[in-house]
Amino acid sequence: MSDPNFSTNDTTLLVRMIIHDMDAPLAVIERLMSRICIGRFDPKNETHARLIRSSTLALDRVRKMLRDMQDVISGRSLQINPENIELKDLAKSIVQEMSPLIAAEGQRMRTTCRDNRLVSTDINLIKRVAVNFLMNALFHNINGKAIQMSLFGHGEKGYGIKVENFGNTIPEEHLKSIFQPGVQLNLKTSRQFRGHGLGLAFSQMVAEALGGEVKAENLKDEEGVCFSMVIN
C-alpha cells in the first residue's frame, strides 16, 4: 500500500526533480564516452578524472534517492537484519562511504564516538540514515565549518547518532513535521532548502522499525541544525 501522506502531485514533482538531477552527470558521462571512442580521453588528465569522479558521485546520490523513494512511497514495513558491530567500526564505515562526496563538495567532517560499545542493529539501515543526515548537512552547511557527526551509547544497550551542520535553520513550526513525506518539498520553495525530503522520511521509518526516534533541533548557540536518531 502506498503512503497516504504522499500525494500524486508530490510523486510527480519528485520524479521531475530526480530526472533533473540525473541530467547533468549523464550529459558529462556521455561527452567523456564520446572522447574515449575517438581516442581523445586522457585518464591522467586531472580535469577529465575530476569530471568522472563528480559525475559518478552525482549518480550515486540519485541512486540513493530512488531507493529511498521506493521505500517511502511503497509504505511497506522494513525488513530488519541485525548484526553485531562496535560503534567505532560503524563510524569508520560511515566515514569511508561519505568521505569522497564530502571532499567533492569542498566540505569537512569531524567524527567522534563517545562509547565503543557493541550493539546489535541493522548496519545497512543505520548507515543509510547516517548518509541521509550527512547529505542533508552537506546541502545546508554554508559557513565553512566542519560538519559534526557523533555516535554515542544510550541507556544500557542503546545507541544514537547525531549530525550537526551550520547555516540555515528550520522554521520552528516544521521541526516536528520535517520527517514527514512531502514536507521538504514544500520547504524547497524558499530556496533555503535543497534535497527531496525522502531521506528524512526514510530515516523516521528506520527509527520506528528499530524502536527508536528521530529528532531535528536548531542549534542554540549559533545558526544550524542537529539531526539525531536514538535507538533504545
C-alpha positions, 0 to 999 in steps of 0.5 A: 500500500502506498503512503497516504501522506504522499500525494500524486502531485508530490510523486510527480514533482519528485520524479521531475526533480530526480530526472533533473538531477540525473541530467547533468552527470549523464550529459558529462558521462556521455561527452567523456564516452564520446572522447574515449571512442575517438581516442581523445580521453586522457585518464591522467588528465586531472580535469577529465578524472575530476569530471568522472569522479563528480559525475559518478558521485552525482549518480550515486546520490540519485541512486540513493534517492530512488531507493529511498523513494521506493521505500517511502512511497511503497509504505511497506514495513522494513525488513530488519537484519541485525548484526553485531558491530562496535560503534567505532567500526560503524563510524569508520564505515560511515566515514569511508562511504561519505568521505569522497562526496564530502571532499567533492563538495569542498566540505569537512567532517569531524567524527567522534564516538563517545562509547565503543560499545557493541550493539546489535542493529541493522548496519545497512539501515543505520548507515543509510540514515547516517548518509541521509543526515550527512547529505542533508548537512552537506546541502545546508552547511554554508559557513565553512565549518566542519560538519559534526557527526557523533555516535554515542551509547544510550541507556544500557544497550542503546545507541544514537547518532547525531549530525550537526551542520551550520547555516540555515535553520528550520522554521520552528513550526516544521521541526516536528513535521520535517520527517514527514513525506512531502514536507521538504518539498514544500520547504524547497520553495524558499530556496533555503532548502535543497534535497527531496525530503525522502531521506528524512522520511526514510530515516523516521521509518528506520527509527520506528522499525528499530524502536527508536526516534528521530529528532531535528533541533536548531542549534542554540548557540549559533545558526544550524541544525542537529539531526539525531536518531536514538535507538533504545 
